[in-house]
Amino acid sequence: MSTAPPEDVQPVSLTPTLIVEDDPAMQARLRDVLVALGCDAAQIAVADSVAGARALLEAKRYGLALIDIGLPDGSGVELIGWMQVHRPDTPAVVISAWRTEEIILSALKAGAIGYLLKERDDLELRVALRSIAQGGAPIDPAIARRILAWVTAVPAPAPVPADAPASTLTPRERRILELVAQGLSNRDMAESLSISRLTVECHTKNIYRKLAVGSRTEAVYQGRKHGLLR
């Protein structure tokens, strides 16, 4: 069987890729989806447990991790939280059959940049995963609608006091915030730090979340106000 990607699908640079899934059939399916996107099959690793995934992540850096929620020795949410501490440069996308509010929100709060459902066909998964290389955060349409419903149903949080301390940023996030304050683009920051632009974007999203802002200008303002910028 040919492994060449379809003509309408542009290759993405997300390899090496880690698939964390305990179902062999789903493992094979995700591998085929990645290969169809142009990923090198030899650079696709598979783990069927949280422990196995941690071992692989500790031994090597990956451009992307596709993670199921229900694993034999724990939850994919726990793994994503662990990755935020030990492998923050590796973006994590959930691909699962779980679709409850608690699980979805827990995964996103833990650090997942996307949440996709296994019920989608291969073409839909390819389109969603391809968006990551373009800076996107792939969320299944059904999940996105539910998230919007939750947001509109939950009262807005009270304003943060002006003297409240900002959430702690990691050393790498503080460095990126400094470069943002200097006016560097994501591409320039990636070259300066010798990391990928996707990694810069992941860190930037974390900075926005921790500082409760939605733009570079706001991030710099909050960073200066809370003494995070020299």
Secondary structure as UniProt FT lines:
FT   TURN            7..8
FT   STRAND          17..20
FT   HELIX           24..36
FT   TURN            37..38
FT   HELIX           41..43
FT   STRAND          44..47
FT   HELIX           50..59
FT   STRAND          64..67
FT   STRAND          70..71
FT   TURN            72..73
FT   STRAND          74..75
FT   HELIX           76..86
FT   TURN            88..89
FT   STRAND          92..96
FT   HELIX           101..110
FT   STRAND          114..117
FT   TURN            118..119
FT   HELIX           122..130
FT   HELIX           131..134
FT   HELIX           141..153
FT   TURN            162..163
FT   HELIX           171..181
FT   TURN            182..183
FT   HELIX           186..193
FT   HELIX           197..211
FT   HELIX           216..225
FT   TURN            226..227
//
